[in-house]
Amino acid sequence: MNRYNIRIQMLNATGEDLNKLDAEMAKNAGLSTEKKQLNKNEVPRAIEYSYCGKMILPELSKAVSNAAQKTEKKFSFTVIKEKSLVAGSLS
């Protein structure tokens, strides 16, 4: 299984935009769990998701991009693959 961390930043996002993003992420990439809002005091402009599944990086990036485009807001995103450490690999 591949594990990724995804961070999406949206310009001038409202709570409704974030709900729409959540729905699209669940539909496109199955990313409806482990969402983390980065700023608890106001409507966040950045959201993080965790993904564990069979999608590879290009497929996941396309799914994230398609979901974010549905909000019709300007956005940027980062997808980082988690690598497991093999015992004894760190000196």
WODAKA-V726288 format. One record per helix or strand of 3 or more residues. SS is the DSSP state (A for helix, B for strand). FROM is the first residue (numbers start at 0). LEN is the number of residues. If there is no record, write none. Layout:
SS/FROM/LEN + SS/FROM/LEN
This chain:
B/1/9 + A/14/15 + B/45/8 + A/56/13 + B/74/7
